Amino acid sequence: MEKQRTGIILAGGKSSRMGRDKGLIRIEGKTFVQRIIDVLAPLVDDIIIVSDKPEYDAFGCKRAEDLIRDAGPLAGLYTGLHYSETEDNIVLSCDVPMVNTEVLRMLMDRVADDTDIVQLAYDGKTMPMLAMYKKRCEKKCLELLESGQRRLRTLALQSRTETVVLEERFAITVANINTPDDLKEISDENND
């Protein structure tokens, strides 16, 4: 069966609230990025990690350095789509280590030719950093970046976007781990 899909992991953030590189933090013996790779691998043909840090070469995936530096997640997405060779791309930030295949399949099931983006939403918030993007979004990313825009939400608002609203039982799978407190909370929940 042909997958013809690329996984893009955005690991280029500054991690300022965490105080250390989020993608390399470990939960239950695995780094955030390795956990995401393990979930993505059965669903995609290729995985690209967007990061300027050579430490990410250790994961054995393609690593792409930002084509436009210090321009936020939109630049990371632009870079990932630029290097992707497939029309459909699953894009995840490196700070959702509890994501699972079931949630990603919900995104994949909603992909359509006339939709540019399929994103998740939970608790009233959309999640453009946990979404499917068509390769054609690359051009719009560049236009927005050139106009000084850095936010993925702007791209989602200006594209043909579908939103999949998650039930509460999926809350942990899409939790962003941005601070030491978030990390402690997720570790505590795993040990209950």
Backbone as a ProteinNet text record, in pm:
[ID]
protein_1_A
[PRIMARY]
MEKQRTGIILAGGKSSRMGRDKGLIRIEGKTFVQRIIDVLAPLVDDIIIVSDKPEYDAFGCKRAEDLIRDAGPLAGLYTGLHYSETEDNIVLSCDVPMVNTEVLRMLMDRVADDTDIVQLAYDGKTMPMLAMYKKRCEKKCLELLESGQRRLRTLALQSRTETVVLEERFAITVANINTPDDLKEISDENND
[TERTIARY]
84.7	0	88.4	58.8	140	89.8	182.4	144.8	151.1	261.7	281.7	248.6	312.8	291.8	425.5	449.1	571.6	534.7	613.2	598.9	699.3	654.3	742.6	734.7	849.8	855.8	925.1	854.9	911	982.6	1115.3	1196.3	1292	1250.8	1340.3	1311.4	1216.7	1180.1	1291	1274.6	1376.3	1365.6	1250.2	1228.6	1256.4	1228.3	1263	1187.7	1060.5	984.3	1030.4	1079.3	1125.6	1267.1	1347.4	1484.5	1582.9	1533.5	1619.6	1544.6	1615.9	1557.9	1446.6	1322.4	1208	1215	1257.4	1258.1	1347.5	1445.8	1542.9	1512.9	1403.9	1362.8	1309.6	1333.8	1290	1168.9	1078.3	967.8	974.5	973.7	977.7	1091.2	1206.7	1325.7	1339	1239.8	1247	1234.3	1309.5	1297	1161.5	1119.2	994.4	997.2	1108.5	1115	1110.3	1177.9	1173.6	1032.2	960.6	821.4	736.2	756.5	679.8	719.2	849.7	896.1	830.9	825.3	767.3	620.5	547.4	405.6	390.6	477.3	468.7	513.8	618.9	685.2	591	491.9	403.9	310.8	298.5	199.5	259.6	391	455.6	568.9	610.8	723.5	854.8	846.5	966.1	938.6	1040.8	1027.2	1136.5	1095	1188.4	1180.9	1295.9	1300.8	1354.4	1274.5	1318.4	1385.8	1518.2	1596.2	1734.2	1787.9	1924	2027.5	1979.8	2071.2	2115.4	2247.1	2299.8	2266	2230.1	2194.1	2079.4	1997.3	1883	1922	2045.5	2091.8	2092	2102.6	2109.5	1983.4	1872.6	1747.6	1737	1833.2	1835.6	1733.5	1675.9	1581.5	1653.2	1592	1644	1629.3	1729.9	1718.1	1730.5	1639	1640.1	1656.5	1751.8	1769.8	1676.6	1626.3	1532.5	1584.8	1503.3	1539.5	1531.9	1442.3	1431	1447.8	1553.6	1589.6	1506.4	1487	1422	1288.6	1209.5	1079.7	964.9	988.3	880.9	835.1	722.4	673.6	634.8	591.8	554.9	677.2	793.7	917.4	956.3	930.7	958.2	871.3	743.7	652.4	696	729.2	774.4	894.1	990.2	1109.3	1072.1	987.5	946.5	875.1	782.4	709.2	802.4	899.2	994.4	1070.2	1110.6	1189.8	1105.5	976.1	888.4	869.9	861.6	839.6	698.4	611.7	475.3	374	256.4	149.2	92.9	80.7	23.3	133.9	122.4	225.7	161.7	205.2	160.6	263.6	219.1	310.4	282.5	389.9	378.2	489.9	457.9	564.3	625	748.5	818.5	770.1	674.5	632.8	498.4	461.3	339.5	378.6	456.8	513.5	412.8	291	191.7	98.9	125.1	39.9	36.4	-76	-83.8	-137.1	-126.4	-165.4	-313.1	-396	-540.8	-573.4	-509.5	-533.7	-484.5	-367.4	-313.6	-400.8	-456.1	-545.4	-671.4	-718.5	-835.2	-805.2	-683.5	-642.2	-636.4	-569.9	-550.6	-683.1	-779.4	-910.2	-986.6	-951.4	-1025.2	-957.5	-842.7	-770.4	-853.4	-863.8	-936.7	-860.6	-883.4	-812.3	-840.6	-962	-999	-972.3	-899.6	-864.3	-713.3	-668.8	-524.6	-469.9	-550	-505.8	-617.6	-582	-674.7	-606.3	-666.9	-605.1	-694.7	-635.4	-710.6	-754.7	-857.2	-899.2	-941.3	-909.7	-952.6	-977.1	-1083.2	-1114.6	-1120.3	-1177.5	-1196.4	-1073.1	-962.1	-838.9	-800.4	-771.1	-721.9	-572.9	-527.3	-388.4	-322.1	-279.6	-216.6	-78.6	-26	101	79.5	-42	-76.3	-179.9	-129.1	-219.8	-162	-248	-206.1	-199.4	-91.8	-75.3	-46.4	-110.2	-76.5	54.4	130.6	258.1	236	120.7	94.3	89.1	79.1	80.2	216.1	318.6	454.1	454.7	387.3	386.7	322	209.3	138.4	223.5	293.9	384.1	485.9	545.7	648.9	591.3	473.4	408.4	385.6	335.8	309.8	439.5	541.9	671.4	728.8	716.3	769.8	693.3	568.2	490.6	508.2	599.4	629.2	547.9	468.3	383.6	465.9	436.4	510.5	419.1	288.8	197.1	127.9	124	55.2	-94.7	-149.7	-294.3	-333.2	-245.3	-273.5	-285.4	-194.7	-200.1	-331.5	-368.4	-491.2	-614.9	-613.8	-727.7	-737.2	-623.2	-622.4	-618.8	-640.6	-637.3	-770.5	-787.6	-906.9	-875.5	-926.1	-889.7	-1010.4	-991.2	-1094.3	-1042.8	-1131.5	-1091.6	-1162.4	-1084.3	-1136.5	-1137.1	-1255.4	-1267.1	-1253.1	-1158.9	-1130.7	-1219	-1249.8	-1322.2	-1224.6	-1280.5	-1197.4	-1099.8	-1137.8	-1050.8	-915.6	-906.7	-780.3	-694.9	-739.3	-670.2	-521.5	-486.7	-344.7	-262.3	-325.2	-249.1	-208.1	-273.6	-241.6	-187.2	-154.6	-103.5	33.6	47.8	177.4	257.3	378.4	464.6	564.9	534.2	614.5	695.5	657.1	723.1	759.5	848.7	878.4	753.4	658.8	533.9	452.1	445.2	374.7	438.6	571.2	645.6	616.7	615.3	588	446.5	352.5	212.5	196.5	262.1	249.3	318.9	430	502	418.6	352.1	265.9	149.4	89.1	-26.4	16.5	137.4	184.8	215.6	238.8	274.8	155.1	36.8	-82.2	-123.8
-119.1	0	124.4	217.2	338.4	441.9	492.2	594.1	731.3	759.5	889.1	1006	1002	1103.2	1128.1	1250.1	1283.7	1332.2	1293.1	1345.7	1458.1	1569.4	1684.1	1718.3	1710.3	1743.2	1877.7	1973.4	2106.9	2109.6	2115.9	2110.3	2229	2338.4	2453.3	2563.7	2539.8	2645.3	2676.4	2786.1	2831.5	2759.3	2697.9	2627.3	2716.3	2845	2939.4	2911.1	2871	2844.2	2715.7	2620	2493.3	2507.1	2591.8	2610.3	2511	2419.1	2324.2	2276	2213.7	2171.6	2069	2108.5	2022.3	1887.8	1891.1	1767.6	1658.9	1698.5	1602.6	1560.7	1612.8	1572.6	1428.8	1353.5	1213.6	1193.3	1108.2	1056.2	905.1	833.9	686.8	637.8	702.6	655.8	697	765.9	808.1	958.9	1017.8	1161.4	1192.3	1317.1	1361.2	1329.2	1363.7	1345	1197.3	1112.1	968.1	914.2	959.5	914.9	953.6	1075.7	1122.7	1044.4	1019.4	939.3	801.4	739.1	604.9	602.1	710.6	717.9	747.9	834.1	873.4	762.8	692.1	599.3	504.9	441.8	351.2	423.5	554.6	629.5	705.6	717	802.1	727.9	783.4	726.8	788.1	907.4	984.9	1076	1102.9	1197	1302.7	1427.1	1540.2	1609.7	1630.3	1708.6	1845.8	1947.9	2084.3	2138.8	2149.6	2199.4	2240.3	2344.6	2386.9	2312.6	2226.3	2160.9	2023.1	2001.8	1872.9	1755.3	1782.3	1672.1	1588	1650.8	1578.7	1480.2	1485.9	1388.3	1246.9	1237	1106.9	1022.9	1085.5	1011.5	939.1	961.9	889	935.9	1053.3	1111.2	1223.7	1267.4	1387.4	1504.4	1590	1711.7	1830.3	1923.7	2042.5	2165.8	2249.9	2374.8	2479.6	2567.4	2670.4	2748.7	2758.2	2837.3	2986.1	3021.2	3159.7	3153.7	3211.2	3198.5	3289.9	3241.8	3320.7	3380.8	3302	3352.7	3264.3	3189.8	3117.1	2990.7	2934.9	2807.1	2811.5	2926.5	2936.7	2909.3	2958.2	2933.2	2785.8	2724	2581	2499.2	2534.3	2465.4	2486.7	2610.8	2641.6	2553.9	2542.6	2461.3	2314.9	2262.6	2122.8	2093.9	2181.6	2161.5	2175.6	2265.7	2285.2	2155.1	2085.4	1962.9	1837.3	1846.8	1731.1	1698	1568.4	1524.2	1468.9	1488.8	1436.5	1549.6	1525.8	1626.3	1636.3	1521.4	1519.9	1511.9	1596.1	1605.2	1615.2	1528.1	1536.3	1621.5	1730.9	1823.7	1825.4	1808.3	1807.4	1890.1	1965.1	2029.1	1921.5	1943.6	1840.8	1834.3	1919.2	1923.2	1855.2	1758.8	1678.7	1530.3	1494.3	1359.2	1247.7	1282.7	1179.3	1152.5	1215.4	1196.9	1049	1006.1	865.3	850.7	728.4	698.4	726.4	696.7	715.8	861.8	953.9	1096.3	1135.5	1086.6	1121.2	1062.9	946	886.1	970.3	1035.3	1123.7	1236.5	1288.3	1392.5	1335.5	1221	1160.7	1125.4	1081.8	1042.2	1160.3	1282.1	1400.5	1472.2	1421.2	1485.8	1476.2	1588.2	1592.1	1681.7	1660.5	1738.9	1888.1	1922.5	2065	2131.2	2061.2	2117	2134.2	2249.7	2274.9	2223.1	2239.5	2206.7	2134	2029.3	1966	1975.1	2051.3	2070.8	2015.4	1990.2	1944.6	2064.6	2043.6	2143.8	2068.7	2129.4	2071.4	2185.8	2175	2272	2414.6	2428.2	2560.4	2619.6	2544.1	2596.2	2512.7	2580.5	2508	2479.3	2374.4	2330.9	2319.2	2432.9	2425.7	2359.5	2331.1	2259.2	2109.9	2065.9	1924.1	1908.9	1899.1	1911	1844.8	1827.1	1782.3	1904.9	1916.2	2028	1974.1	2033.4	2002.1	2072.7	2011.4	2068.8	2209.4	2229.4	2359.3	2475.2	2445.8	2552.6	2621.5	2558.2	2616.1	2758.3	2777.4	2908.6	3015.6	2981	3074.7	3105.5	3002.9	3025	3132.8	3120.3	3215.4	3355.7	3365.5	3497.3	3561.7	3482.9	3535.9	3575.4	3490.3	3521.6	3650.7	3666.4	3787.3	3912.4	3892.8	4008.3	4029.4	3952.2	3969.8	3883.6	3793.6	3707.1	3587.9	3539.6	3425.8	3316.7	3342.6	3251.4	3153.8	3029.1	2926.6	2953.5	3013.8	3040.7	3132.6	3225.3	3315.9	3235.7	3141.7	3054.9	2976.3	2920.9	2841.5	2926.1	3051.7	3140.7	3180.3	3182.9	3226.3	3109.2	2988.2	2869.3	2796.4	2695.7	2610.1	2508.6	2537.8	2460.9	2389.3	2263	2186.9	2158.4	2161.3	2139.5	2016.4	1927.8	1807.2	1832.5	1834.5	1861.9	1730.5	1728.3	1607.7	1597.5	1473.6	1447.6	1460.2	1475.2	1495.9	1380.3	1259.5	1145.3	1156	1244.1	1261.3	1375.5	1438.6	1557.5	1533.3	1421.7	1395.6	1379.5	1326.5	1298.3	1425.3	1536.1	1661	1767.1	1725.6	1820.6	1872.9	2006.2	2069.4	2073.5	2024.6	2025.9	2139.4	2254.7	2375.1	2420.9	2374	2422.3	2303	2324.6	2216.1	2166.4	2255.6	2212.9	2120.7	2154.5	2067.6	1928.3	1927.2	1800.6	1717.7	1783	1713.5	1655.5	1736.4	1690.8	1567.9	1567.1	1454.4	1331.4	1352.7	1241.6	1181.8	1268.6	1222	1141.1	1190.1	1118.1	981.3	970.1	841.5	743.3	792.8	706.6	670.3	723.5	692.8	547.8
0	0	0	-87.8	-94.9	3.3	82.6	180.7	116.9	50.3	-16.2	75.6	190.6	292.7	360.4	399.7	472.3	611.8	708.4	843.8	862.6	912.9	936.7	1085.6	1152.8	1295.9	1310.1	1369.3	1389.6	1524.5	1520.1	1642.5	1649.3	1590.3	1583.7	1683.1	1773.2	1867.8	1967.3	2034.2	2130.2	2265.4	2294.6	2421.4	2542.4	2531	2638.1	2768.3	2758.8	2881.6	2949.8	2870.5	2927.5	2982.2	2920	2965.9	2906.2	2824.7	2751.8	2628.8	2537.3	2409.6	2433.3	2401.3	2430.3	2357.9	2234	2154.9	2211	2292.4	2346	2490.6	2546.3	2681.6	2675.4	2780.3	2784.4	2875.4	2827.7	2910.2	2893.8	3004.4	3000.1	2910.2	2920.8	2850.4	2704.9	2651.2	2509.9	2499.4	2407.3	2384.7	2321.6	2339.5	2276.3	2127.2	2062.1	1916.4	1879.4	1955.2	1924.1	1939	2040.3	2059.3	1937.7	1887.8	1771.9	1646.3	1629.4	1514.8	1517.9	1635.7	1648.5	1606.3	1635.6	1598.3	1448.4	1397.2	1256.4	1160.2	1196.5	1103	1027.3	1094.6	1018.8	921	933.7	855.8	737.5	734.6	633.5	563.1	449.4	374.9	419	473.2	500	618.2	698.2	809.8	798.4	808.8	806.4	941.4	1004	1128	1091.3	1118.6	1089.2	1215.7	1209.1	1322	1273.3	1334.1	1301.8	1385.6	1475.6	1569.9	1521	1507.3	1459.5	1552	1679.2	1770.2	1712.9	1630.2	1574.2	1463.9	1417.9	1318.1	1376.2	1509.1	1576.6	1555	1514.4	1498.8	1364.4	1276.5	1150.1	1047.5	1067	970.9	896.8	787.4	721.8	817.6	823.7	903.3	808.8	821.9	735.7	823	789.6	862.6	805.2	892.6	849.9	729.8	627.5	509	541.2	632.2	678.7	830.6	880.3	1022	1112.2	1234.4	1340.3	1297.1	1227.4	1180.4	1228.9	1338	1403	1331.9	1379.8	1328	1180.8	1133.2	991.3	903.2	946	871.3	879.3	995.1	1008.3	914.4	908.7	817	672.8	639.6	503.8	466.2	555.7	530.6	510.4	600	589	458.7	420.7	294.7	174.3	183.3	74.1	45	150.2	133.2	116.6	143.2	127.7	-20.3	-48.2	-186.6	-205.9	-106.1	-117.2	-104.9	-159.7	-152.7	-10.7	57.1	191.6	296.7	398.5	501.2	638.7	730	869.1	942	998.8	1065.1	1215.3	1293.7	1439	1499.9	1604.3	1680.7	1770.6	1814.2	1892.9	2037.4	2074.5	2215.1	2241.8	2156.1	2178.5	2187.3	2290.4	2295.6	2320.4	2359	2388.9	2269.7	2157.2	2039.3	2001.9	1945.4	1906.5	1764.3	1715.8	1577.7	1554	1652	1635.6	1602.6	1674.1	1650.3	1510.6	1472.3	1339.6	1228.3	1251.7	1150.2	1130.2	1237.9	1224.4	1126.7	1132.8	1037.4	896.2	884.1	751.4	685	766.4	712.1	652.1	691.4	645.5	529.1	487.5	377.4	249.6	179.1	51.9	-44.9	-172.9	-274.2	-264	-218.7	-216.2	-80.9	7.2	137.2	143.6	192	204.7	336.9	442.7	578.2	650.8	724.4	818.1	954	1045	1176.8	1286.6	1400.9	1515.8	1598.7	1678.9	1776.7	1902	2015.7	2142.1	2239.7	2315.1	2418.8	2362.7	2243.3	2183.4	2116.1	2113.9	2052.8	1932	1822	1704.8	1723	1654.9	1668.1	1531.9	1475.4	1344.1	1346.2	1467.4	1474.2	1497.7	1473	1475	1363.9	1241.1	1126.4	1001.9	903.7	770.6	680.6	606	512.7	373.6	274.4	135.9	100.1	15.4	-30	-87.8	-150	-214.3	-115.3	15.2	116.4	123.4	68.9	71.9	15.9	-96.2	-162.4	-73.4	-11.5	77.1	201.1	252.3	366.8	332.5	215.5	175.1	161	100.4	85.9	223	317	450.6	520.9	508.9	571.1	514	382.3	318	360.5	407	453.4	604.8	666.3	808.2	902.9	848	930.3	981	1102	1158.7	1212.9	1215.3	1283.4	1188.5	1230.8	1152.1	1146.1	1252.1	1251.6	1136.4	1102.1	989.9	861.1	842	723.8	723.9	838.3	847.1	814.1	859.7	833.7	686.9	618.4	478.2	379.8	429.1	343.5	354.5	270.2	281.2	391	509.1	628.3	685.3	718.6	787.8	929.2	1026.6	1165.1	1221.1	1279.9	1343.3	1494.2	1553.8	1697.3	1774.4	1866.7	1943.9	2067.4	2102.4	2226.6	2343.7	2462.8	2581.9	2607.7	2569.7	2597.9	2526.2	2426.8	2354.3	2409.8	2517.7	2569.8	2591.3	2654.3	2684.3	2556.6	2450.8	2328.2	2254.3	2284.7	2214	2309.6	2432.1	2530.7	2487.6	2487.2	2459.1	2588.7	2583.7	2701.2	2682	2740.5	2718.1	2837.9	2957.1	3078.8	3167.7	3265.6	3360.6	3432.9	3461.1	3526.1	3435.7	3305.8	3209.9	3209.5	3211.3	3207.1	3331.7	3446.4	3572.3	3570	3520.4	3515.2	3427.4	3311.8	3220.1	3278.2	3345.7	3409.4	3521.1	3599.9	3708.2	3653.4	3543.7	3484.6	3434.1	3380.8	3329.8	3441.5	3561.7	3672.6	3761.3	3727.8	3808.4	3792.1
[MASK]
++++++++++++++++++++++++++++++++++++++++++++++++++++++++++++++++++++++++++++++++++++++++++++++++++++++++++++++++++++++++++++++++++++++++++++++++++++++++++++++++++++++++++++++++++++++++++++++++

